[in-house]
Amino acid sequence: MYNRIILIGRLTRDPELRYVPSGAPVANFTLAVDRPFRDQQGNRETDFIDIVAWRKLAEQVSQYMTKGRMVAVEGRLQLRSYETQDGQKRKVAEVVADGIRFLDRGRPGMAETATAAATAAAAAPASSTADEAAQGSSDEDVPF
């Protein structure tokens, strides 16, 4: 069995860092990811996907990532259920990140540090698509 997800999108808000009772840091943020097709009116629809990062990656995410940054997130899909205080059952789908790469430039002087920090925390290498995007290539750069 294999559960792997790679997403490229922009942060909708600054990450929220908190600590669980055991003391482990956890960061939550939402990634806006455009769908690869257009609707009947020619508009792209966007999915808003919840992302969770743990431990050192969580601390680095909260330190270097800000609203609007474009990132590649690699991780696994996690589905969980919980019950609200009024007894309603809810399900949540989220991506548990184990690698994050910055794909745009942040504040001056931070881009190299942030990329190195996030890459060092990654458990698995990011895709070649993310590597190409990090180097600034796009379909517009192709001469044909």
C-alpha positions, 0 to 999 in steps of 0.5 A: 500500500502507498499513501503519498501526496505532493501539492503545490500551492500558496499559503492562505494564512500564516502557520499556527504553531502549538504544542501537544501535551507531550511537548511536541510542536505541531503547525497547521496551515491551509494550502490553496491549490488550483485545479488543473482545468477550467470550468465552463466559464473559463475560471480555475477552481481552487481547493483549500487543503489543510496541512499538518507538520510535526516536530522540527518541520513544524518549528521551521514552517512557523518560523519561515512560512508566511501567508501567500508563499508558494510551497511544495508539500510532500506527505501523506493523506490522513483521515480522522474522525472526532465528535463535537461537544454537541455529539455530532460526528465529524470527519477531517481530511488533512495532509501530514507533511514530511517535506516542504520546499519553498518555491518563491522568494520570501523576504530578502536574505531569507530564501536560501536559509528557509529552503535549506532549513525546510529541505534538511527537515524533509524525510523524503526528496521532493518531486522533480516538478517541485525542483524545477519550480524551485529553480524558476522554470516554467512552461513559459520558459520552453522555446516551443 
